[in-house]
Amino acid sequence: MEPKVCNACALHATDLCICFQTLAGRTLEAWLPINTTVHEMKSCVSAAWRVAPNYQQLAIGTEVINDFETVETILEKWPRPRGEALNVMVVTQQEPLPDDNCSQLSALIAKLQATDSAVRGSTIRTLARVVNVDSARELEYFVLEVQSLICGPSAAVTTKRACLEALARVSPKDDQLSIQVAFRLLGDRSDFVRLSAAESVAALANRGNKEVISMAQRLLKRGSPAVKVAAVMVLGDVANEESKTTLEMLGRYSDSKDENICIAASEAVSLILRNA
């Protein structure tokens, strides 16, 4: 039996209002039949807050209740007046992420696909204001939703660039997942997308970020000439004078027969040295 969250006023006599509350004060009310098990109660919480049942413990007062118990057996131990809600404490090992928040955030992120540049720009500014980057789960949800747009088979160049700008504007410095999503587009077929990806990675990574430097070095060794230019740009913005390997690599590429690589490598070395 699937537990249901219900706002109806007319309920069956066998239904009881359960008030779930976290230690942080977040609350959820659900009307559930009295034969609902604790495990099903956890599923109800999971559907609303995206916290898997195995990351939850439910308690009445200070006593943890077992998965096999039902609302009915709980009432036998902790009876309450007719019409009064059963208060259940939810102790989680994972931060709750309300489903309605996710739906609103997804709808906003979807606007990054708009054909109107003004709408895309407004959406990016709104995302920078509303995404709670102090919430690790909300930040992860935002980045994964953006990634789903970028990786779509029919993603337009404008969508990819808007997504990259959103990552750069919203995500905190050195957020690894955001960097990985942006980094993937350094190999895009579009010159404009590769340029935006290089700018986004540079905005997301602090200078000296060893992982980004290593990723860019690997890309520089195996990428096409156009991708090598993008990798060089990232190194110029992220590497520092302590990265001797990077300076040696860029020194070699500054003598490249490819004019674009040669110019990019020379500019990257100058940029690194200027920021020493």
LUMKOLTI-598137 format. One record per residue (C-alpha): x, y, z; residue number from 1; residue in one letter. Coordinates in Angstrom, 1 decimal. Layout:
<atoms>
     east    north       up   resi   resn
        X        Y        Z    NUM      a
...
</atoms>
This chain:
<atoms>
     east    north       up   resi   resn
      0.0      0.0      0.0      1      m
      1.4      3.4     -1.0      2      e
      1.0      6.1      1.7      3      p
     -0.6      9.3      0.4      4      k
     -0.1     12.9      1.4      5      v
     -3.5     14.5      1.5      6      c
     -5.0     17.9      2.2      7      n
     -8.6     16.8      2.1      8      a
    -10.9     17.7      5.0      9      c
    -13.2     14.7      4.7     10      a
    -11.2     11.6      5.7     11      l
    -12.0      8.0      6.5     12      h
    -12.3      7.3     10.2     13      a
     -9.3      4.9      9.9     14      t
     -7.1      7.8      8.7     15      d
     -4.9      9.7     11.1     16      l
     -3.0     12.9     10.7     17      c
      0.8     12.3     11.1     18      i
      2.9     15.4     11.7     19      c
      6.6     14.6     10.7     20      f
      9.2     17.0     12.0     21      q
     12.9     17.2     11.7     22      t
     15.3     18.3     14.4     23      l
     15.8     21.5     12.3     24      a
     12.0     22.2     12.5     25      g
     11.0     21.3      9.0     26      r
      7.4     19.8      9.1     27      t
      5.3     17.6      6.9     28      l
      1.7     16.6      7.5     29      e
      0.2     13.4      5.9     30      a
     -3.1     11.6      6.4     31      w
     -2.4      7.9      6.6     32      l
     -4.4      4.7      7.3     33      p
     -3.8      3.2     10.7     34      i
     -2.5      0.0      9.2     35      n
      0.4      2.0      7.6     36      t
      3.8      0.6      8.6     37      t
      6.7      2.7      9.8     38      v
      8.6      1.7      6.6     39      h
      5.7      3.1      4.5     40      e
      5.8      6.2      6.6     41      m
      9.5      6.6      5.7     42      k
      8.5      6.2      2.0     43      s
      6.0      9.0      2.5     44      c
      8.8     11.2      3.9     45      v
     11.1     10.1      1.1     46      s
      8.6     11.2     -1.6     47      a
      8.2     14.6     -0.1     48      a
     11.8     15.4      1.0     49      w
     13.9     13.1     -1.2     50      r
     15.5     11.4      1.7     51      v
     15.8      7.6      1.1     52      a
     14.2      5.4      3.8     53      p
     17.5      3.9      4.8     54      n
     18.7      7.4      5.7     55      y
     15.9      7.9      8.2     56      q
     15.0      7.0     11.7     57      q
     11.5      7.8     13.0     58      l
     10.9      8.4     16.7     59      a
      8.1      9.1     19.2     60      i
      9.6     11.4     21.8     61      g
     13.0      9.8     22.4     62      t
     12.1      6.3     21.4     63      e
     13.0      5.1     17.9     64      v
     10.1      3.1     16.3     65      i
     10.8     -0.1     14.3     66      n
      9.9     -0.5     10.6     67      d
      7.5     -3.3     11.2     68      f
      5.3     -1.3     13.6     69      e
      2.1      0.3     12.3     70      t
      0.3      3.5     13.1     71      v
     -2.2      1.4     15.1     72      e
      0.4     -0.3     17.3     73      t
      2.1      3.1     17.8     74      i
     -1.2      4.5     19.1     75      l
     -1.6      1.6     21.5     76      e
      1.8      2.6     23.0     77      k
      1.3      6.3     22.8     78      w
     -2.5      7.0     22.8     79      p
     -3.8     10.5     22.0     80      r
     -7.2     12.2     22.0     81      p
     -9.4     11.7     18.9     82      r
     -8.6     14.3     16.3     83      g
     -5.1     15.1     17.6     84      e
     -2.2     14.5     15.2     85      a
      0.5     12.0     15.9     86      l
      3.9     13.8     16.1     87      n
      6.8     11.8     14.7     88      v
     10.3     13.0     14.9     89      m
     12.4     12.4     11.7     90      v
     16.1     12.0     12.2     91      v
     17.9     12.0      8.9     92      t
     21.5     11.3      7.8     93      q
     20.8     13.2      4.6     94      q
     19.6     16.8      4.2     95      e
     15.9     17.0      3.3     96      p
     15.2     18.4     -0.2     97      l
     11.5     19.3     -0.5     98      p
     10.0     18.1     -3.7     99      d
      8.1     21.3     -4.4    100      d
     11.4     23.2     -4.2    101      n
     12.9     20.8     -6.8    102      c
      9.9     21.3     -9.1    103      s
     10.2     25.1     -9.0    104      q
     13.9     24.9     -9.5    105      l
     13.6     22.6    -12.5    106      s
     11.0     24.9    -14.1    107      a
     13.3     27.8    -13.7    108      l
     16.4     25.9    -15.1    109      i
     14.3     24.8    -18.1    110      a
     14.1     28.5    -19.1    111      k
     17.8     28.4    -20.0    112      l
     16.6     26.8    -23.2    113      q
     14.6     29.9    -24.2    114      a
     15.3     31.3    -27.6    115      t
     15.0     34.8    -26.3    116      d
     18.4     36.0    -24.9    117      s
     16.7     38.3    -22.4    118      a
     14.8     35.4    -20.9    119      v
     18.0     33.4    -20.6    120      r
     19.8     36.3    -19.0    121      g
     17.0     37.0    -16.5    122      s
     16.9     33.3    -15.6    123      t
     20.6     33.2    -14.8    124      i
     20.3     36.2    -12.6    125      r
     17.3     34.7    -10.8    126      t
     19.1     31.4    -10.3    127      l
     22.1     33.2     -8.8    128      a
     19.7     34.7     -6.3    129      r
     17.5     31.7     -5.4    130      v
     19.8     28.7     -5.4    131      v
     20.9     28.0     -1.8    132      n
     24.6     27.1     -2.4    133      v
     25.0     26.5      1.4    134      d
     22.8     23.4      0.9    135      s
     25.0     20.7     -0.6    136      a
     21.9     18.8     -1.9    137      r
     20.3     21.8     -3.5    138      e
     23.5     22.8     -5.2    139      l
     24.0     19.2     -6.5    140      e
     20.4     19.2     -7.7    141      y
     20.9     22.4     -9.6    142      f
     24.2     21.2    -11.2    143      v
     22.7     17.9    -12.3    144      l
     19.6     19.6    -13.8    145      e
     21.9     21.9    -15.7    146      v
     23.9     18.9    -16.9    147      q
     20.8     17.2    -18.2    148      s
     20.2     20.3    -20.4    149      l
     23.8     20.4    -21.7    150      i
     23.9     16.7    -22.4    151      c
     20.6     16.6    -24.3    152      g
     21.0     15.4    -27.9    153      p
     19.4     18.5    -29.3    154      s
     20.9     21.0    -27.0    155      a
     21.3     24.3    -28.8    156      a
     24.5     26.3    -28.7    157      v
     22.6     29.1    -26.9    158      t
     21.4     26.7    -24.3    159      t
     24.8     25.3    -23.6    160      k
     26.3     28.7    -23.2    161      r
     23.5     29.8    -20.9    162      a
     24.0     26.7    -18.8    163      c
     27.7     27.4    -18.6    164      l
     27.2     31.0    -17.5    165      e
     24.6     29.8    -14.9    166      a
     27.2     27.4    -13.4    167      l
     29.8     30.2    -13.3    168      a
     27.4     32.6    -11.7    169      r
     25.7     30.2     -9.2    170      v
     28.2     27.6     -8.1    171      s
     30.9     28.3     -5.4    172      p
     34.6     28.3     -6.3    173      k
     36.2     24.9     -6.7    174      d
     32.9     23.0     -6.7    175      d
     34.1     19.8     -8.3    176      q
     30.8     18.7     -9.9    177      l
     30.2     22.1    -11.5    178      s
     33.8     22.1    -12.9    179      i
     33.4     18.6    -14.3    180      q
     30.1     19.6    -16.1    181      v
     31.7     22.7    -17.6    182      a
     35.0     20.9    -18.4    183      f
     33.1     18.4    -20.6    184      r
     32.2     21.2    -23.0    185      l
     35.8     22.1    -23.7    186      l
     35.5     19.4    -26.4    187      g
     32.3     20.7    -27.9    188      d
     32.2     21.1    -31.7    189      r
     31.2     24.8    -31.4    190      s
     33.9     27.4    -31.0    191      d
     31.5     29.6    -29.0    192      f
     30.7     26.8    -26.6    193      v
     34.4     25.9    -26.1    194      r
     35.1     29.5    -25.4    195      l
     32.3     29.7    -22.9    196      s
     33.4     26.5    -21.3    197      a
     36.9     27.7    -20.8    198      a
     35.6     30.9    -19.3    199      e
     33.3     29.0    -16.9    200      s
     36.0     26.6    -15.8    201      v
     38.3     29.6    -15.1    202      a
     35.5     31.3    -13.1    203      a
     34.8     28.2    -11.1    204      l
     38.3     27.2    -10.3    205      a
     40.7     29.1     -8.0    206      n
     44.2     29.6     -9.5    207      r
     46.3     26.7     -8.5    208      g
     43.5     24.1     -8.5    209      n
     45.6     21.0     -9.1    210      k
     42.8     18.8    -10.3    211      e
     41.7     21.2    -13.0    212      v
     45.3     21.8    -14.0    213      i
     45.8     18.0    -14.4    214      s
     42.6     17.6    -16.4    215      m
     43.6     20.4    -18.7    216      a
     47.1     19.0    -19.2    217      q
     45.6     15.6    -20.2    218      r
     43.2     17.3    -22.6    219      l
     46.1     19.3    -24.1    220      l
     47.9     16.0    -24.9    221      k
     45.1     14.2    -26.7    222      r
     42.7     16.9    -28.0    223      g
     42.2     18.2    -31.5    224      s
     43.9     21.5    -32.3    225      p
     40.8     23.5    -31.5    226      a
     40.3     21.6    -28.2    227      v
     44.0     22.1    -27.4    228      k
     43.5     25.9    -27.6    229      v
     40.6     25.7    -25.1    230      a
     42.8     23.6    -22.7    231      a
     45.6     26.1    -23.0    232      v
     43.2     28.9    -22.1    233      m
     42.1     27.1    -19.0    234      v
     45.8     26.5    -18.0    235      l
     46.5     30.2    -18.5    236      g
     43.6     31.1    -16.1    237      d
     44.1     28.4    -13.5    238      v
     47.7     27.3    -13.4    239      a
     50.3     29.2    -11.3    240      n
     54.1     29.6    -11.4    241      e
     54.5     26.6     -9.1    242      e
     53.2     24.3    -11.8    243      s
     56.6     23.8    -13.6    244      k
     55.1     21.0    -15.8    245      t
     52.5     23.3    -17.1    246      t
     55.0     26.1    -17.9    247      l
     57.2     23.5    -19.7    248      e
     54.2     22.2    -21.7    249      m
     53.1     25.7    -22.7    250      l
     56.6     26.6    -23.6    251      g
     56.7     23.7    -26.1    252      r
     53.3     24.6    -27.5    253      y
     54.3     28.2    -28.0    254      s
     56.5     26.8    -30.8    255      d
     53.6     24.9    -32.4    256      s
     53.1     25.0    -36.1    257      k
     49.4     25.7    -35.4    258      d
     49.2     29.5    -35.2    259      e
     46.2     29.5    -32.9    260      n
     47.8     27.1    -30.4    261      i
     51.1     29.1    -30.5    262      c
     49.3     32.4    -29.7    263      i
     47.2     30.8    -27.0    264      a
     50.2     29.2    -25.3    265      a
     52.2     32.4    -25.4    266      s
     49.3     34.4    -23.9    267      e
     48.8     31.7    -21.2    268      a
     52.4     31.8    -20.1    269      v
     52.3     35.6    -19.9    270      s
     49.0     35.4    -17.9    271      l
     50.5     32.9    -15.4    272      i
     53.6     35.0    -14.9    273      l
     51.7     38.2    -14.4    274      r
     49.7     36.5    -11.6    275      n
     52.8     35.1     -9.9    276      a
</atoms>
